[in-house]
Amino acid sequence: MTDASTATPKTNARPPRRPQLDMADQLKQLQAGTGTDAGADAPASSQPAEQAEQASRPPRQKNPGGGDGRGGRGQRPQQPRQQQQQQQKSQAQAQPARPQRKVHPALERLFALYPKLFGARFVPLKLGVYDELLARHPEDFKAEDLKVAMGLHARSTRYLEAVAAGLARHDLDGNALDPVAPEHVHHAILELHRRRMQRNNGEDLRPQLVTRIAKAIEASGLDREAYAVLVRSRDANANAVVDEALADLAQQAAKREALLRAFEASGRSEQEFAEMYGMERAEVTRTLQRVRDDQKKAQAAAEAAEAAAVAAEAAAAAGATAEAVAVAVSPSAEEAPAELSEPSQPSEPAPTGN
C-alpha cells in the first residue's frame, strides 16, 4: 500500500470542467460582476462581450462600386479619360445647337433652275452671267437680290476652289467655254490661303502656297516673266511668294536642261542613260521631252515678240508717213479761198422809198 505522502502527484490531471452557461447567463454574470477569478474567467467572458459588441454594431454598407467597401475588389473606378469624355459629351448636350445658316432665297432658286451650276459641284461661271440671268428670268429675280446672291456664291470657298483649279468657265446651258484667266486663278489661290491661315493659326502653310502658285504658273501657258508682270500687286507678301515660286521653277528648269545636256553628251540611248544614273527610263523620257517642249515654246515666244516689235515699228513708220502726206496735201491758210478763210459779210438791205 503506498503512502499518500510519498505518492507522486499527477501533474497532467485536468481540472473538472465547469458547466457551460448560455449567452443570457453569461451576460447576467458580466452585468452582476459575479464569477470566479479573473484569470480563469477572462477567456470565457471576453468572447460573449465581443459577440455582444458585434451584434450592437450597425451593418456594414457595401461599396457603390460593387466591392466589399475596402476598394480592393469589385468594379474598377472609371478612368479619367472616360470621365472627361462623358463630361464633354454632357456639356455638348447642354449647350444649345448652333443655328443653321439660312440660304439666300435667290440662291435656292438658282439651285432649282441650274442644279449643275449651283448644285453639289461648283464650276466657274462665264463673265456677264448676272445680266443673262436677269434677262432670262425677270419674274424670278429682283436685281438687288440676285446681285447679293451672286456675290455670296462667288465668294464661297467651294467656288474659289473651282476657280483656283483653273477649270473652264461655263454658260447657263452648261457648256464649257474658255478657261479662267491666270490672274483670276492666282487671286483665288491667295484668298484660299488666307482663309486656311485663319483656320490654322500658327501653322506654316507657305510651302504649300508656293507649290500651288508654281503649278498655276506652269498651267497658265505664260512664261515666268509675263506671269510675274500679270499678277504683280501692291501686296509685298504676295509678290514675295510669286518670286519664290518663280525661283523654284527656274531651278527645276535648270536641272532639266542640265540633264538634257548630259544626255546629248553621253551618246547613249535613253535606256542606257537611265541605267547609268540609276533612274527610271519613263522619268528620263518625260524629263527630256519636257525640256524640248520648253525650248520650243521659248523659241516661239521669242519669234512672236520679235514679230510684234517689227509690226509696231512698221505701224509707227506708216503713221509718220501718213501724217507727213496729210500735211503736204492740206492747203495753207494763205492759199485758202476767200469764202473759206473769211466769213462773208451780210449785204446791207436796199433802201426803200416811201
VEXDREN-2710 file (C-alpha; in Angstrom, 1 decimal):
% VEXDREN-2710
k/r/px/py/pz
1/MET/0.0/0.0/0.0
2/THR/1.5/3.2/-0.9
3/ASP/1.8/6.1/1.4
4/ALA/-0.2/9.1/0.3
5/SER/2.7/11.4/1.3
6/THR/5.2/9.6/-0.9
7/ALA/2.9/9.2/-3.9
8/THR/3.9/11.0/-7.0
9/PRO/1.3/13.6/-7.8
10/LYS/-0.3/13.6/-11.2
11/THR/0.8/16.8/-12.9
12/ASN/-1.3/16.2/-16.0
13/ALA/-4.5/15.9/-14.2
14/ARG/-7.2/18.1/-15.7
15/PRO/-9.4/20.3/-13.6
16/PRO/-13.1/19.4/-13.6
17/ARG/-14.9/21.0/-16.5
18/ARG/-17.2/23.8/-15.5
19/PRO/-20.7/23.8/-16.7
20/GLN/-21.2/25.8/-19.9
21/LEU/-23.5/28.7/-19.5
22/ASP/-25.7/30.0/-22.2
23/MET/-25.4/33.5/-23.6
24/ALA/-28.1/35.0/-21.4
25/ASP/-26.5/33.7/-18.2
26/GLN/-23.0/34.9/-19.3
27/LEU/-24.4/38.4/-19.9
28/LYS/-26.1/38.3/-16.5
29/GLN/-22.8/37.4/-14.8
30/LEU/-20.9/40.1/-16.5
31/GLN/-23.5/42.7/-15.5
32/ALA/-23.6/41.4/-11.9
33/GLY/-19.8/41.1/-11.7
34/THR/-20.0/37.5/-10.4
35/GLY/-17.9/34.6/-11.4
36/THR/-14.6/33.1/-10.4
37/ASP/-11.2/34.7/-10.6
38/ALA/-10.3/37.0/-13.4
39/GLY/-7.6/34.7/-14.9
40/ALA/-9.9/31.8/-15.3
41/ASP/-13.0/33.7/-16.5
42/ALA/-11.2/36.1/-18.9
43/PRO/-11.2/33.9/-21.9
44/ALA/-14.8/32.7/-21.3
45/SER/-16.2/36.2/-20.6
46/SER/-14.4/38.1/-23.4
47/GLN/-15.9/36.0/-26.2
48/PRO/-19.5/36.9/-25.2
49/ALA/-18.6/40.5/-24.8
50/GLU/-17.1/40.7/-28.3
51/GLN/-20.2/38.9/-29.7
52/ALA/-22.4/41.4/-28.0
53/GLU/-20.4/44.3/-29.3
54/GLN/-20.6/42.9/-32.9
55/ALA/-24.3/42.4/-32.5
56/SER/-24.7/46.0/-31.5
57/ARG/-22.8/47.4/-34.4
58/PRO/-24.7/48.7/-37.5
59/PRO/-24.4/46.6/-40.6
60/ARG/-21.6/47.5/-43.0
61/GLN/-22.6/49.2/-46.1
62/LYS/-21.4/47.9/-49.4
63/ASN/-19.2/49.9/-51.8
64/PRO/-21.3/51.7/-54.5
65/GLY/-18.8/50.3/-57.0
66/GLY/-19.8/46.8/-56.2
67/GLY/-16.8/45.8/-53.9
68/ASP/-16.6/45.0/-50.2
69/GLY/-16.0/48.6/-49.1
70/ARG/-12.2/48.3/-49.0
71/GLY/-11.6/49.4/-52.6
72/GLY/-9.5/46.4/-53.4
73/ARG/-12.1/44.4/-55.2
74/GLY/-15.3/45.0/-57.2
75/GLN/-15.8/47.2/-60.2
76/ARG/-12.9/49.4/-61.1
77/PRO/-13.4/53.1/-60.9
78/GLN/-13.9/54.9/-64.2
79/GLN/-10.7/56.0/-65.9
80/PRO/-10.0/59.8/-66.0
81/ARG/-10.2/59.8/-69.8
82/GLN/-13.6/58.2/-69.8
83/GLN/-14.8/60.6/-67.2
84/GLN/-13.5/63.5/-69.3
85/GLN/-15.3/62.2/-72.4
86/GLN/-18.5/61.8/-70.6
87/GLN/-18.2/65.3/-69.2
88/GLN/-17.5/66.8/-72.6
89/LYS/-20.5/64.9/-74.0
90/SER/-22.8/66.2/-71.3
91/GLN/-21.5/69.7/-71.8
92/ALA/-22.1/69.4/-75.6
93/GLN/-25.6/68.2/-75.0
94/ALA/-26.2/71.0/-72.5
95/GLN/-25.0/73.7/-75.0
96/PRO/-27.6/74.9/-77.4
97/ALA/-27.2/73.7/-81.0
98/ARG/-25.8/76.3/-83.4
99/PRO/-28.5/77.7/-85.7
100/GLN/-28.0/76.6/-89.3
101/ARG/-27.2/79.3/-91.8
102/LYS/-30.1/80.4/-93.8
103/VAL/-29.6/80.1/-97.5
104/HIS/-30.5/83.2/-99.6
105/PRO/-33.8/82.6/-101.4
106/ALA/-32.3/83.7/-104.7
107/LEU/-29.6/81.0/-104.3
108/GLU/-32.2/78.4/-103.6
109/ARG/-34.0/79.4/-106.8
110/LEU/-30.7/79.3/-108.7
111/PHE/-30.1/75.8/-107.5
112/ALA/-33.6/74.8/-108.6
113/LEU/-33.1/76.3/-112.0
114/TYR/-29.5/75.2/-112.6
115/PRO/-28.5/72.3/-110.4
116/LYS/-25.4/71.5/-112.5
117/LEU/-24.0/75.0/-111.9
118/PHE/-25.2/75.8/-108.4
119/GLY/-25.6/72.3/-107.0
120/ALA/-23.2/69.9/-105.3
121/ARG/-20.5/70.7/-107.8
122/PHE/-19.5/74.3/-108.4
123/VAL/-17.9/75.4/-111.7
124/PRO/-16.7/78.8/-112.7
125/LEU/-19.3/80.9/-114.5
126/LYS/-18.9/83.0/-117.6
127/LEU/-18.4/86.7/-117.2
128/GLY/-21.7/88.6/-117.6
129/VAL/-23.9/85.8/-116.3
130/TYR/-25.6/88.2/-113.9
131/ASP/-27.1/90.2/-116.8
132/GLU/-28.0/87.0/-118.6
133/LEU/-29.9/85.6/-115.6
134/LEU/-31.9/88.8/-115.3
135/ALA/-32.8/88.7/-118.9
136/ARG/-33.8/85.0/-118.8
137/HIS/-35.8/85.2/-115.5
138/PRO/-37.2/88.7/-115.0
139/GLU/-40.0/87.3/-112.9
140/ASP/-37.9/85.1/-110.6
141/PHE/-35.2/87.5/-109.5
142/LYS/-35.0/91.1/-108.4
143/ALA/-31.9/92.9/-109.5
144/GLU/-30.6/93.7/-105.9
145/ASP/-31.5/90.2/-104.5
146/LEU/-29.7/88.5/-107.4
147/LYS/-26.6/90.7/-107.0
148/VAL/-26.4/89.7/-103.3
149/ALA/-26.9/86.0/-104.1
150/MET/-24.3/86.0/-106.8
151/GLY/-21.8/87.8/-104.6
152/LEU/-22.3/85.1/-101.9
153/HIS/-21.8/82.4/-104.4
154/ALA/-18.7/83.9/-106.0
155/ARG/-17.1/84.4/-102.5
156/SER/-17.8/80.9/-101.2
157/THR/-14.9/78.6/-100.6
158/ARG/-16.2/75.9/-103.0
159/TYR/-16.5/78.3/-105.8
160/LEU/-13.0/79.7/-105.2
161/GLU/-11.6/76.2/-105.2
162/ALA/-13.2/75.7/-108.7
163/VAL/-11.6/78.9/-109.9
164/ALA/-8.2/78.1/-108.3
165/ALA/-8.2/74.7/-110.1
166/GLY/-8.3/76.5/-113.4
167/LEU/-11.5/74.9/-114.6
168/ALA/-13.2/76.3/-117.7
169/ARG/-16.0/78.8/-117.3
170/HIS/-19.5/77.7/-118.1
171/ASP/-22.6/79.4/-119.5
172/LEU/-26.1/78.8/-118.2
173/ASP/-26.6/75.9/-120.5
174/GLY/-23.7/74.1/-119.0
175/ASN/-21.3/74.5/-122.0
176/ALA/-17.6/74.8/-121.2
177/LEU/-16.1/78.0/-122.5
178/ASP/-12.6/79.5/-122.1
179/PRO/-10.6/78.6/-119.0
180/VAL/-10.3/81.0/-116.2
181/ALA/-7.8/83.8/-116.7
182/PRO/-4.4/83.2/-115.0
183/GLU/-4.8/86.3/-112.8
184/HIS/-8.2/85.1/-111.5
185/VAL/-6.7/81.7/-110.7
186/HIS/-3.9/83.5/-108.9
187/HIS/-6.1/85.7/-106.7
188/ALA/-8.4/82.7/-105.9
189/ILE/-5.3/80.8/-104.6
190/LEU/-4.3/83.7/-102.4
191/GLU/-7.7/84.1/-100.9
192/LEU/-8.0/80.4/-100.1
193/HIS/-4.6/80.5/-98.5
194/ARG/-5.7/83.5/-96.4
195/ARG/-8.7/81.6/-95.2
196/ARG/-6.7/78.5/-94.3
197/MET/-4.3/80.7/-92.3
198/GLN/-7.2/82.0/-90.2
199/ARG/-8.4/78.4/-89.5
200/ASN/-5.0/77.0/-88.8
201/ASN/-3.4/79.8/-86.7
202/GLY/0.3/79.3/-86.2
203/GLU/0.7/76.6/-88.9
204/ASP/3.3/77.2/-91.6
205/LEU/1.3/76.9/-94.9
206/ARG/3.7/79.0/-97.0
207/PRO/5.4/76.0/-98.7
208/GLN/2.1/74.7/-99.9
209/LEU/1.2/78.2/-101.2
210/VAL/4.5/78.4/-103.1
211/THR/4.0/75.0/-104.6
212/ARG/0.4/75.8/-105.7
213/ILE/1.5/79.1/-107.3
214/ALA/4.3/77.3/-109.2
215/LYS/1.8/74.8/-110.6
216/ALA/-0.5/77.7/-111.6
217/ILE/2.3/79.4/-113.4
218/GLU/3.1/76.2/-115.4
219/ALA/-0.6/75.7/-116.2
220/SER/-1.1/79.3/-117.4
221/GLY/0.9/78.7/-120.5
222/LEU/2.8/82.0/-119.9
223/ASP/6.5/82.4/-119.5
224/ARG/7.7/83.3/-116.0
225/GLU/8.3/86.9/-116.7
226/ALA/4.9/87.5/-118.3
227/TYR/3.1/85.8/-115.4
228/ALA/5.0/87.9/-112.8
229/VAL/4.0/91.1/-114.6
230/LEU/0.4/90.0/-114.9
231/VAL/-0.1/89.2/-111.2
232/ARG/2.1/91.8/-109.6
233/SER/0.3/93.8/-107.0
234/ARG/0.8/96.2/-104.1
235/ASP/0.9/93.3/-101.6
236/ALA/4.6/92.7/-100.8
237/ASN/4.0/89.3/-99.2
238/ALA/2.1/88.1/-102.3
239/ASN/4.8/89.4/-104.6
240/ALA/7.4/87.6/-102.4
241/VAL/5.5/84.3/-102.8
242/VAL/5.4/84.8/-106.6
243/ASP/9.2/85.4/-106.7
244/GLU/9.8/82.3/-104.6
245/ALA/7.7/80.2/-106.9
246/LEU/9.5/81.6/-110.0
247/ALA/12.8/80.9/-108.4
248/ASP/11.8/77.3/-107.7
249/LEU/10.6/76.9/-111.3
250/ALA/13.8/78.3/-112.7
251/GLN/15.8/75.9/-110.5
252/GLN/13.8/73.0/-111.8
253/ALA/14.2/74.1/-115.4
254/ALA/18.0/74.4/-114.9
255/LYS/18.1/70.8/-113.6
256/ARG/16.1/69.5/-116.6
257/GLU/18.3/71.4/-119.1
258/ALA/21.5/70.0/-117.4
259/LEU/20.0/66.5/-117.7
260/LEU/19.4/67.1/-121.4
261/ARG/22.9/68.3/-122.0
262/ALA/24.3/65.3/-120.1
263/PHE/22.2/63.0/-122.2
264/GLU/23.2/64.6/-125.5
265/ALA/26.9/64.5/-124.5
266/SER/26.7/60.8/-123.4
267/GLY/25.9/59.5/-126.8
268/ARG/23.8/56.7/-125.2
269/SER/20.2/55.6/-125.6
270/GLU/17.6/56.7/-123.1
271/GLN/17.6/53.2/-121.5
272/GLU/21.4/53.2/-121.1
273/PHE/21.4/56.7/-119.8
274/ALA/18.7/55.9/-117.2
275/GLU/20.7/52.8/-116.0
276/MET/23.9/54.8/-115.8
277/TYR/22.3/57.4/-113.5
278/GLY/20.0/54.9/-111.6
279/MET/16.8/56.5/-113.0
280/GLU/13.6/55.1/-114.5
281/ARG/13.5/55.2/-118.2
282/ALA/10.0/56.7/-118.2
283/GLU/11.2/59.5/-116.0
284/VAL/14.1/60.3/-118.3
285/THR/11.9/60.2/-121.3
286/ARG/9.4/62.5/-119.7
287/THR/12.0/65.0/-118.5
288/LEU/13.8/65.2/-121.8
289/GLN/10.5/65.7/-123.7
290/ARG/9.6/68.5/-121.3
291/VAL/12.9/70.3/-121.9
292/ARG/12.4/70.1/-125.6
293/ASP/8.9/71.4/-125.4
294/ASP/10.0/74.3/-123.2
295/GLN/12.7/75.2/-125.6
296/LYS/10.2/75.2/-128.5
297/LYS/7.8/77.4/-126.5
298/ALA/10.6/79.8/-125.6
299/GLN/11.7/80.0/-129.3
300/ALA/8.1/80.5/-130.4
301/ALA/7.6/83.2/-127.8
302/ALA/10.8/85.0/-128.9
303/GLU/9.8/84.9/-132.5
304/ALA/6.3/86.2/-131.7
305/ALA/7.9/89.0/-129.6
306/GLU/10.2/89.9/-132.5
307/ALA/7.4/89.9/-135.0
308/ALA/5.3/92.1/-132.7
309/ALA/8.2/94.5/-132.4
310/VAL/8.7/94.7/-136.2
311/ALA/4.9/95.2/-136.7
312/ALA/5.0/98.0/-134.1
313/GLU/7.9/99.7/-135.9
314/ALA/6.2/99.3/-139.2
315/ALA/3.0/100.8/-137.8
316/ALA/4.8/103.7/-136.3
317/ALA/6.6/104.3/-139.7
318/ALA/3.3/104.1/-141.6
319/GLY/1.7/106.5/-139.2
320/ALA/4.5/109.0/-139.6
321/THR/4.3/108.8/-143.4
322/ALA/0.6/109.3/-143.4
323/GLU/0.9/112.3/-141.2
324/ALA/3.6/113.8/-143.5
325/VAL/1.4/113.2/-146.6
326/ALA/-1.6/114.8/-144.9
327/VAL/0.4/117.9/-144.0
328/ALA/1.8/118.1/-147.5
329/VAL/-1.5/118.0/-149.3
330/SER/-3.5/120.2/-146.9
331/PRO/-3.8/123.9/-148.2
332/SER/-2.3/126.6/-146.1
333/ALA/-4.3/129.5/-144.7
334/GLU/-2.8/132.0/-147.1
335/GLU/-3.8/129.9/-150.2
336/ALA/-7.3/129.1/-149.0
337/PRO/-10.2/130.7/-150.9
338/ALA/-11.7/133.8/-149.5
339/GLU/-15.0/132.1/-148.9
340/LEU/-13.3/129.5/-146.7
341/SER/-10.8/131.8/-144.9
342/GLU/-13.1/134.8/-144.2
343/PRO/-16.7/134.7/-143.4
344/SER/-18.9/136.6/-145.9
345/GLN/-20.3/139.9/-144.8
346/PRO/-24.1/140.2/-144.9
347/SER/-25.3/142.6/-147.6
348/GLU/-27.0/145.8/-146.5
349/PRO/-30.7/146.0/-147.3
350/ALA/-31.7/148.2/-150.2
351/PRO/-33.2/151.5/-149.2
352/THR/-37.0/151.5/-149.7
353/GLY/-38.9/154.6/-150.7
354/ASN/-41.9/156.0/-149.0
END
